C-alpha cells in the first residue's frame, strides 16, 4: 500500500508554511472578541453604577 503524503501538511516545508499561514488570522479575531467583551463589561458596569446611584442617591 503506497503512502499518500499529499494530504499531510508536514510533508514538506512549503505545505507546512501554507498550513501555518492559513492559521494566522485566528488570533486577530480572538483579540477583537476580547476587546468587545471588555467594552460590554464596561457598559454593564456603568449601567449598574448609574442604577445604584439613582436608587440610593
PQR file with spaces between the fields and no chain letter, atoms N, CA, C, O and H, PARSE charges and radii, in Angstrom:
ATOM       1  N    UNK     1       0.848   -1.169    0.000 -0.4000 1.5000
ATOM       2  CA   UNK     1       0.000    0.000    0.000 -0.0000 2.0000
ATOM       3  C    UNK     1       0.901    1.241    0.000  0.5500 1.7000
ATOM       4  O    UNK     1       1.685    1.416    0.933 -0.5500 1.4000
ATOM       5  N    UNK     2       0.813    2.096   -1.007 -0.4000 1.5000
ATOM       6  CA   UNK     2       1.664    3.287   -1.061 -0.0000 2.0000
ATOM       7  C    UNK     2       1.184    4.356   -0.085  0.5500 1.7000
ATOM       8  O    UNK     2      -0.013    4.514    0.156 -0.5500 1.4000
ATOM       9  H    UNK     2       0.176    1.953   -1.764  0.4000 1.0000
ATOM      10  N    UNK     3       2.143    5.077    0.463 -0.4000 1.5000
ATOM      11  CA   UNK     3       1.789    6.167    1.366 -0.0000 2.0000
ATOM      12  C    UNK     3       1.434    7.398    0.554  0.5500 1.7000
ATOM      13  O    UNK     3       2.084    7.697   -0.448 -0.5500 1.4000
ATOM      14  H    UNK     3       3.115    4.949    0.268  0.4000 1.0000
ATOM      15  N    UNK     4       0.411    8.107    0.982 -0.4000 1.5000
ATOM      16  CA   UNK     4      -0.037    9.301    0.282 -0.0000 2.0000
ATOM      17  C    UNK     4       0.300   10.506    1.140  0.5500 1.7000
ATOM      18  O    UNK     4      -0.396   10.787    2.116 -0.5500 1.4000
ATOM      19  H    UNK     4      -0.117    7.864    1.796  0.4000 1.0000
ATOM      20  N    UNK     5       1.374   11.231    0.783 -0.4000 1.5000
ATOM      21  CA   UNK     5       1.787   12.406    1.542 -0.0000 2.0000
ATOM      22  C    UNK     5       1.110   13.681    1.044  0.5500 1.7000
ATOM      23  O    UNK     5       1.409   14.768    1.538 -0.5500 1.4000
ATOM      24  H    UNK     5       1.940   11.003   -0.010  0.4000 1.0000
ATOM      25  N    UNK     6       0.209   13.564    0.079 -0.4000 1.5000
ATOM      26  CA   UNK     6      -0.427   14.758   -0.483 -0.0000 2.0000
ATOM      27  C    UNK     6      -1.296   15.489    0.533  0.5500 1.7000
ATOM      28  O    UNK     6      -1.445   16.707    0.432 -0.5500 1.4000
ATOM      29  H    UNK     6      -0.034   12.681   -0.323  0.4000 1.0000
ATOM      30  N    UNK     7      -1.862   14.806    1.489 -0.4000 1.5000
ATOM      31  CA   UNK     7      -2.753   15.433    2.449 -0.0000 2.0000
ATOM      32  C    UNK     7      -2.064   15.759    3.767  0.5500 1.7000
ATOM      33  O    UNK     7      -2.699   16.302    4.671 -0.5500 1.4000
ATOM      34  H    UNK     7      -1.742   13.817    1.571  0.4000 1.0000
ATOM      35  N    UNK     8      -0.811   15.449    3.892 -0.4000 1.5000
ATOM      36  CA   UNK     8      -0.072   15.690    5.129 -0.0000 2.0000
ATOM      37  C    UNK     8       0.566   17.076    5.076  0.5500 1.7000
ATOM      38  O    UNK     8       1.475   17.292    4.275 -0.5500 1.4000
ATOM      39  H    UNK     8      -0.295   15.009    3.157  0.4000 1.0000
ATOM      40  N    UNK     9       0.104   18.053    5.931 -0.4000 1.5000
ATOM      41  CA   UNK     9       0.684   19.397    5.869 -0.0000 2.0000
ATOM      42  C    UNK     9       2.148   19.434    6.291  0.5500 1.7000
ATOM      43  O    UNK     9       2.838   20.409    5.996 -0.5500 1.4000
ATOM      44  H    UNK     9      -0.635   17.878    6.582  0.4000 1.0000
ATOM      45  N    UNK    10       2.635   18.420    6.961 -0.4000 1.5000
ATOM      46  CA   UNK    10       4.035   18.380    7.351 -0.0000 2.0000
ATOM      47  C    UNK    10       4.908   17.641    6.361  0.5500 1.7000
ATOM      48  O    UNK    10       6.075   17.376    6.648 -0.5500 1.4000
ATOM      49  H    UNK    10       2.075   17.627    7.201  0.4000 1.0000
ATOM      50  N    UNK    11       4.365   17.298    5.191 -0.4000 1.5000
ATOM      51  CA   UNK    11       5.112   16.512    4.220 -0.0000 2.0000
ATOM      52  C    UNK    11       6.301   17.277    3.662  0.5500 1.7000
ATOM      53  O    UNK    11       7.351   16.686    3.411 -0.5500 1.4000
ATOM      54  H    UNK    11       3.417   17.512    4.957  0.4000 1.0000
ATOM      55  N    UNK    12       6.154   18.571    3.466 -0.4000 1.5000
ATOM      56  CA   UNK    12       7.293   19.368    3.027 -0.0000 2.0000
ATOM      57  C    UNK    12       7.159   20.783    3.592  0.5500 1.7000
ATOM      58  O    UNK    12       6.117   21.147    4.137 -0.5500 1.4000
ATOM      59  H    UNK    12       5.301   19.051    3.670  0.4000 1.0000
ATOM      60  N    UNK    13       8.196   21.553    3.461 -0.4000 1.5000
ATOM      61  CA   UNK    13       8.227   22.878    4.064 -0.0000 2.0000
ATOM      62  C    UNK    13       7.192   23.815    3.461  0.5500 1.7000
ATOM      63  O    UNK    13       6.574   24.595    4.186 -0.5500 1.4000
ATOM      64  H    UNK    13       9.043   21.258    3.018  0.4000 1.0000
ATOM      65  N    UNK    14       6.993   23.754    2.159 -0.4000 1.5000
ATOM      66  CA   UNK    14       6.030   24.650    1.514 -0.0000 2.0000
ATOM      67  C    UNK    14       4.611   24.361    1.977  0.5500 1.7000
ATOM      68  O    UNK    14       3.843   25.287    2.235 -0.5500 1.4000
ATOM      69  H    UNK    14       7.495   23.120    1.570  0.4000 1.0000
ATOM      70  N    UNK    15       4.258   23.100    2.083 -0.4000 1.5000
ATOM      71  CA   UNK    15       2.917   22.757    2.549 -0.0000 2.0000
ATOM      72  C    UNK    15       2.736   23.158    4.007  0.5500 1.7000
ATOM      73  O    UNK    15       1.669   23.637    4.391 -0.5500 1.4000
ATOM      74  H    UNK    15       4.882   22.347    1.874  0.4000 1.0000
ATOM      75  N    UNK    16       3.760   22.968    4.811 -0.4000 1.5000
ATOM      76  CA   UNK    16       3.682   23.348    6.220 -0.0000 2.0000
ATOM      77  C    UNK    16       3.528   24.855    6.352  0.5500 1.7000
ATOM      78  O    UNK    16       2.732   25.322    7.167 -0.5500 1.4000
ATOM      79  H    UNK    16       4.627   22.579    4.499  0.4000 1.0000
ATOM      80  N    UNK    17       4.275   25.626    5.567 -0.4000 1.5000
ATOM      81  CA   UNK    17       4.180   27.081    5.629 -0.0000 2.0000
ATOM      82  C    UNK    17       2.788   27.543    5.200  0.5500 1.7000
ATOM      83  O    UNK    17       2.236   28.463    5.803 -0.5500 1.4000
ATOM      84  H    UNK    17       4.921   25.247    4.905  0.4000 1.0000
ATOM      85  N    UNK    18       2.220   26.927    4.179 -0.4000 1.5000
ATOM      86  CA   UNK    18       0.859   27.270    3.760 -0.0000 2.0000
ATOM      87  C    UNK    18      -0.139   26.955    4.866  0.5500 1.7000
ATOM      88  O    UNK    18      -1.079   27.718    5.086 -0.5500 1.4000
ATOM      89  H    UNK    18       2.669   26.179    3.689  0.4000 1.0000
ATOM      90  N    UNK    19       0.054   25.842    5.563 -0.4000 1.5000
ATOM      91  CA   UNK    19      -0.823   25.476    6.677 -0.0000 2.0000
ATOM      92  C    UNK    19      -0.719   26.495    7.802  0.5500 1.7000
ATOM      93  O    UNK    19      -1.737   26.899    8.364 -0.5500 1.4000
ATOM      94  H    UNK    19       0.818   25.222    5.384  0.4000 1.0000
ATOM      95  N    UNK    20       0.492   26.915    8.137 -0.4000 1.5000
ATOM      96  CA   UNK    20       0.701   27.889    9.211 -0.0000 2.0000
ATOM      97  C    UNK    20       0.127   29.242    8.814  0.5500 1.7000
ATOM      98  O    UNK    20      -0.483   29.920    9.641 -0.5500 1.4000
ATOM      99  H    UNK    20       1.319   26.587    7.680  0.4000 1.0000
ATOM     100  N    UNK    21       0.313   29.645    7.561 -0.4000 1.5000
ATOM     101  CA   UNK    21      -0.216   30.929    7.103 -0.0000 2.0000
ATOM     102  C    UNK    21      -1.736   30.956    7.144  0.5500 1.7000
ATOM     103  O    UNK    21      -2.334   31.996    7.419 -0.5500 1.4000
ATOM     104  H    UNK    21       0.809   29.095    6.888  0.4000 1.0000
ATOM     105  N    UNK    22      -2.359   29.826    6.874 -0.4000 1.5000
ATOM     106  CA   UNK    22      -3.817   29.755    6.951 -0.0000 2.0000
ATOM     107  C    UNK    22      -4.295   29.911    8.379  0.5500 1.7000
ATOM     108  O    UNK    22      -5.392   30.426    8.594 -0.5500 1.4000
ATOM     109  H    UNK    22      -1.874   28.980    6.650  0.4000 1.0000
ATOM     110  N    UNK    23      -3.530   29.492    9.353 -0.4000 1.5000
ATOM     111  CA   UNK    23      -3.946   29.536   10.749 -0.0000 2.0000
ATOM     112  C    UNK    23      -3.704   30.905   11.380  0.5500 1.7000
ATOM     113  O    UNK    23      -4.189   31.142   12.486 -0.5500 1.4000
ATOM     114  H    UNK    23      -2.639   29.073    9.178  0.4000 1.0000
ATOM     115  N    UNK    24      -2.981   31.812   10.733 -0.4000 1.5000
ATOM     116  CA   UNK    24      -2.647   33.100   11.314 -0.0000 2.0000
ATOM     117  C    UNK    24      -3.844   34.014   11.612  0.5500 1.7000
ATOM     118  O    UNK    24      -3.808   34.674   12.650 -0.5500 1.4000
ATOM     119  H    UNK    24      -2.588   31.619    9.834  0.4000 1.0000
ATOM     120  N    UNK    25      -4.893   34.110   10.798 -0.4000 1.5000
ATOM     121  CA   UNK    25      -5.975   35.061   11.097 -0.0000 2.0000
ATOM     122  C    UNK    25      -6.715   34.787   12.401  0.5500 1.7000
ATOM     123  O    UNK    25      -7.379   35.687   12.916 -0.5500 1.4000
ATOM     124  H    UNK    25      -4.922   33.574    9.955  0.4000 1.0000
ATOM     125  N    UNK    26      -6.627   33.617   12.936 -0.4000 1.5000
ATOM     126  CA   UNK    26      -7.372   33.265   14.153 -0.0000 2.0000
ATOM     127  C    UNK    26      -7.079   34.177   15.356  0.5500 1.7000
ATOM     128  O    UNK    26      -8.030   34.646   15.982 -0.5500 1.4000
ATOM     129  H    UNK    26      -6.088   32.886   12.518  0.4000 1.0000
ATOM     130  N    UNK    27      -5.825   34.450   15.708 -0.4000 1.5000
ATOM     131  CA   UNK    27      -5.588   35.296   16.889 -0.0000 2.0000
ATOM     132  C    UNK    27      -6.148   36.699   16.769  0.5500 1.7000
ATOM     133  O    UNK    27      -6.552   37.267   17.784 -0.5500 1.4000
ATOM     134  H    UNK    27      -5.053   34.070   15.199  0.4000 1.0000
ATOM     135  N    UNK    28      -6.194   37.284   15.591 -0.4000 1.5000
ATOM     136  CA   UNK    28      -6.718   38.639   15.463 -0.0000 2.0000
ATOM     137  C    UNK    28      -8.209   38.673   15.771  0.5500 1.7000
ATOM     138  O    UNK    28      -8.697   39.650   16.339 -0.5500 1.4000
ATOM     139  H    UNK    28      -5.866   36.822   14.767  0.4000 1.0000
ATOM     140  N    UNK    29      -8.936   37.633   15.410 -0.4000 1.5000
ATOM     141  CA   UNK    29     -10.357   37.601   15.742 -0.0000 2.0000
ATOM     142  C    UNK    29     -10.562   37.446   17.233  0.5500 1.7000
ATOM     143  O    UNK    29     -11.469   38.057   17.798 -0.5500 1.4000
ATOM     144  H    UNK    29      -8.540   36.839   14.949  0.4000 1.0000
ATOM     145  N    UNK    30      -9.743   36.646   17.878 -0.4000 1.5000
ATOM     146  CA   UNK    30      -9.927   36.461   19.317 -0.0000 2.0000
ATOM     147  C    UNK    30      -9.567   37.723   20.076  0.5500 1.7000
ATOM     148  O    UNK    30     -10.187   38.014   21.099 -0.5500 1.4000
ATOM     149  H    UNK    30      -9.005   36.149   17.420  0.4000 1.0000
ATOM     150  N    UNK    31      -8.579   38.488   19.606 -0.4000 1.5000
ATOM     151  CA   UNK    31      -8.257   39.741   20.274 -0.0000 2.0000
ATOM     152  C    UNK    31      -9.384   40.747   20.072  0.5500 1.7000
ATOM     153  O    UNK    31      -9.681   41.525   20.978 -0.5500 1.4000
ATOM     154  H    UNK    31      -8.076   38.252   18.775  0.4000 1.0000
ATOM     155  N    UNK    32     -10.013   40.745   18.905 -0.4000 1.5000
ATOM     156  CA   UNK    32     -11.175   41.609   18.674 -0.0000 2.0000
ATOM     157  C    UNK    32     -12.337   41.208   19.557  0.5500 1.7000
ATOM     158  O    UNK    32     -13.079   42.057   20.050 -0.5500 1.4000
ATOM     159  H    UNK    32      -9.772   40.113   18.169  0.4000 1.0000
ATOM     160  N    UNK    33     -12.492   39.908   19.755 -0.4000 1.5000
ATOM     161  CA   UNK    33     -13.554   39.421   20.624 -0.0000 2.0000
ATOM     162  C    UNK    33     -13.283   39.832   22.063  0.5500 1.7000
ATOM     163  O    UNK    33     -14.209   40.155   22.807 -0.5500 1.4000
ATOM     164  H    UNK    33     -11.890   39.218   19.354  0.4000 1.0000
ATOM     165  N    UNK    34     -12.012   39.820   22.454 -0.4000 1.5000
ATOM     166  CA   UNK    34     -11.644   40.218   23.810 -0.0000 2.0000
ATOM     167  C    UNK    34     -11.957   41.698   24.033  0.5500 1.7000
ATOM     168  O    UNK    34     -12.461   42.070   25.093 -0.5500 1.4000
ATOM     169  H    UNK    34     -11.260   39.557   21.849  0.4000 1.0000
ATOM     170  N    UNK    35     -11.664   42.538   23.053 -0.4000 1.5000
ATOM     171  CA   UNK    35     -11.959   43.970   23.159 -0.0000 2.0000
ATOM     172  C    UNK    35     -13.462   44.183   23.282  0.5500 1.7000
ATOM     173  O    UNK    35     -13.909   44.999   24.089 -0.5500 1.4000
ATOM     174  H    UNK    35     -11.254   42.236   22.192  0.4000 1.0000
ATOM     175  N    UNK    36     -14.244   43.455   22.490 -0.4000 1.5000
ATOM     176  CA   UNK    36     -15.704   43.577   22.561 -0.0000 2.0000
ATOM     177  C    UNK    36     -16.226   43.133   23.922  0.5500 1.7000
ATOM     178  O    UNK    36     -17.149   43.742   24.461 -0.5500 1.4000
ATOM     179  H    UNK    36     -13.881   42.792   21.835  0.4000 1.0000
ATOM     180  N    UNK    37     -15.645   42.082   24.476 -0.4000 1.5000
ATOM     181  CA   UNK    37     -16.072   41.594   25.789 -0.0000 2.0000
ATOM     182  C    UNK    37     -15.759   42.612   26.882  0.5500 1.7000
ATOM     183  O    UNK    37     -16.584   42.845   27.764 -0.5500 1.4000
ATOM     184  H    UNK    37     -14.895   41.587   24.038  0.4000 1.0000
ATOM     185  N    UNK    38     -14.578   43.215   26.830 -0.4000 1.5000
ATOM     186  CA   UNK    38     -14.209   44.230   27.817 -0.0000 2.0000
ATOM     187  C    UNK    38     -15.118   45.445   27.683  0.5500 1.7000
ATOM     188  O    UNK    38     -15.558   46.001   28.689 -0.5500 1.4000
ATOM     189  H    UNK    38     -13.908   43.025   26.113  0.4000 1.0000
ATOM     190  N    UNK    39     -15.403   45.860   26.456 -0.4000 1.5000
ATOM     191  CA   UNK    39     -16.291   47.000   26.239 -0.0000 2.0000
ATOM     192  C    UNK    39     -17.692   46.712   26.771  0.5500 1.7000
ATOM     193  O    UNK    39     -18.302   47.576   27.401 -0.5500 1.4000
ATOM     194  H    UNK    39     -15.046   45.408   25.639  0.4000 1.0000
ATOM     195  N    UNK    40     -18.200   45.523   26.529 -0.4000 1.5000
ATOM     196  CA   UNK    40     -19.521   45.153   27.034 -0.0000 2.0000
ATOM     197  C    UNK    40     -19.533   45.127   28.560  0.5500 1.7000
ATOM     198  O    UNK    40     -20.510   45.552   29.177 -0.5500 1.4000
ATOM     199  H    UNK    40     -17.704   44.821   26.017  0.4000 1.0000
ATOM     200  N    UNK    41     -18.463   44.635   29.172 -0.4000 1.5000
ATOM     201  CA   UNK    41     -18.381   44.613   30.630 -0.0000 2.0000
ATOM     202  C    UNK    41     -18.370   46.031   31.191  0.5500 1.7000
ATOM     203  O    UNK    41     -18.996   46.301   32.216 -0.5500 1.4000
ATOM     204  H    UNK    41     -17.670   44.290   28.672  0.4000 1.0000
ATOM     205  N    UNK    42     -17.665   46.930   30.525 -0.4000 1.5000
ATOM     206  CA   UNK    42     -17.644   48.327   30.983 -0.0000 2.0000
ATOM     207  C    UNK    42     -19.017   48.976   30.867  0.5500 1.7000
ATOM     208  O    UNK    42     -19.419   49.733   31.751 -0.5500 1.4000
ATOM     209  H    UNK    42     -17.156   46.711   29.692  0.4000 1.0000
ATOM     210  N    UNK    43     -19.736   48.692   29.793 -0.4000 1.5000
ATOM     211  CA   UNK    43     -21.083   49.234   29.617 -0.0000 2.0000
ATOM     212  C    UNK    43     -22.002   48.721   30.715  0.5500 1.7000
ATOM     213  O    UNK    43     -22.773   49.490   31.290 -0.5500 1.4000
ATOM     214  H    UNK    43     -19.409   48.078   29.075  0.4000 1.0000
ATOM     215  N    UNK    44     -21.928   47.438   31.006 -0.4000 1.5000
ATOM     216  CA   UNK    44     -22.752   46.863   32.076 -0.0000 2.0000
ATOM     217  C    UNK    44     -22.392   47.496   33.423  0.5500 1.7000
ATOM     218  O    UNK    44     -23.278   47.802   34.222 -0.5500 1.4000
ATOM     219  H    UNK    44     -21.302   46.813   30.539  0.4000 1.0000
ATOM     220  N    UNK    45     -21.121   47.689   33.671 -0.4000 1.5000
ATOM     221  CA   UNK    45     -20.680   48.302   34.928 -0.0000 2.0000
ATOM     222  C    UNK    45     -21.212   49.725   35.052  0.5500 1.7000
ATOM     223  O    UNK    45     -21.669   50.116   36.126 -0.5500 1.4000
ATOM     224  H    UNK    45     -20.401   47.440   33.023  0.4000 1.0000
ATOM     225  N    UNK    46     -21.161   50.495   33.992 -0.4000 1.5000
ATOM     226  CA   UNK    46     -21.683   51.869   34.027 -0.0000 2.0000
ATOM     227  C    UNK    46     -23.181   51.866   34.294  0.5500 1.7000
ATOM     228  O    UNK    46     -23.672   52.692   35.063 -0.5500 1.4000
ATOM     229  H    UNK    46     -20.790   50.178   33.120  0.4000 1.0000
ATOM     230  N    UNK    47     -23.908   50.957   33.675 -0.4000 1.5000
ATOM     231  CA   UNK    47     -25.361   50.878   33.896 -0.0000 2.0000
ATOM     232  C    UNK    47     -25.664   50.512   35.344  0.5500 1.7000
ATOM     233  O    UNK    47     -26.560   51.097   35.953 -0.5500 1.4000
ATOM     234  H    UNK    47     -23.509   50.286   33.049  0.4000 1.0000
ATOM     235  N    UNK    48     -24.935   49.558   35.900 -0.4000 1.5000
ATOM     236  CA   UNK    48     -25.166   49.145   37.294 -0.0000 2.0000
ATOM     237  C    UNK    48     -24.853   50.295   38.246  0.5500 1.7000
ATOM     238  O    UNK    48     -25.598   50.536   39.196 -0.5500 1.4000
ATOM     239  H    UNK    48     -24.207   49.083   35.405  0.4000 1.0000
ATOM     240  N    UNK    49     -23.766   50.996   37.998 -0.4000 1.5000
ATOM     241  CA   UNK    49     -23.403   52.131   38.860 -0.0000 2.0000
ATOM     242  C    UNK    49     -24.459   53.237   38.751  0.5500 1.7000
ATOM     243  O    UNK    49     -24.832   53.837   39.758 -0.5500 1.4000
ATOM     244  H    UNK    49     -23.161   50.800   37.226  0.4000 1.0000
ATOM     245  N    UNK    50     -24.939   53.506   37.538 -0.4000 1.5000
ATOM     246  CA   UNK    50     -25.969   54.534   37.360 -0.0000 2.0000
ATOM     247  C    UNK    50     -27.264   54.139   38.069  0.5500 1.7000
ATOM     248  O    UNK    50     -27.895   54.981   38.708 -0.5500 1.4000
ATOM     249  H    UNK    50     -24.636   53.018   36.720  0.4000 1.0000
ATOM     250  N    UNK    51     -27.661   52.896   37.967 -0.4000 1.5000
ATOM     251  CA   UNK    51     -28.885   52.454   38.657 -0.0000 2.0000
ATOM     252  C    UNK    51     -28.706   52.517   40.175  0.5500 1.7000
ATOM     253  O    UNK    51     -29.624   52.927   40.885 -0.5500 1.4000
ATOM     254  H    UNK    51     -27.148   52.212   37.448  0.4000 1.0000
ATOM     255  N    UNK    52     -27.551   52.121   40.673 -0.4000 1.5000
ATOM     256  CA   UNK    52     -27.309   52.201   42.113 -0.0000 2.0000
ATOM     257  C    UNK    52     -27.334   53.649   42.572  0.5500 1.7000
ATOM     258  O    UNK    52     -27.870   53.946   43.640 -0.5500 1.4000
ATOM     259  H    UNK    52     -26.805   51.788   40.096  0.4000 1.0000
ATOM     260  N    UNK    53     -26.767   54.548   41.792 -0.4000 1.5000
ATOM     261  CA   UNK    53     -26.749   55.960   42.164 -0.0000 2.0000
ATOM     262  C    UNK    53     -28.168   56.532   42.198  0.5500 1.7000
ATOM     263  O    UNK    53     -28.507   57.328   43.074 -0.5500 1.4000
ATOM     264  H    UNK    53     -26.332   54.307   40.924  0.4000 1.0000
ATOM     265  N    UNK    54     -29.000   56.109   41.222 -0.4000 1.5000
ATOM     266  CA   UNK    54     -30.384   56.590   41.195 -0.0000 2.0000
ATOM     267  C    UNK    54     -31.205   56.031   42.359  0.5500 1.7000
ATOM     268  O    UNK    54     -32.019   56.744   42.946 -0.5500 1.4000
ATOM     269  H    UNK    54     -28.725   55.462   40.511  0.4000 1.0000
ATOM     270  N    UNK    55     -30.992   54.768   42.685 -0.4000 1.5000
ATOM     271  CA   UNK    55     -31.780   54.146   43.757 -0.0000 2.0000
ATOM     272  C    UNK    55     -31.348   54.600   45.149  0.5500 1.7000
ATOM     273  O    UNK    55     -32.193   54.801   46.022 -0.5500 1.4000
ATOM     274  H    UNK    55     -30.331   54.189   42.208  0.4000 1.0000
ATOM     275  N    UNK    56     -30.048   54.763   45.366 -0.4000 1.5000
ATOM     276  CA   UNK    56     -29.564   55.070   46.693 -0.0000 2.0000
ATOM     277  C    UNK    56     -29.136   56.538   46.839  0.5500 1.7000
ATOM     278  O    UNK    56     -28.775   56.964   47.936 -0.5500 1.4000
ATOM     279  H    UNK    56     -29.361   54.600   44.657  0.4000 1.0000
ATOM     280  N    UNK    57     -29.171   57.299   45.770 -0.4000 1.5000
ATOM     281  CA   UNK    57     -28.673   58.664   45.811 -0.0000 2.0000
ATOM     282  C    UNK    57     -29.672   59.654   46.173  0.5500 1.7000
ATOM     283  O    UNK    57     -29.365   60.844   46.240 -0.5500 1.4000
ATOM     284  H    UNK    57     -29.465   56.953   44.879  0.4000 1.0000
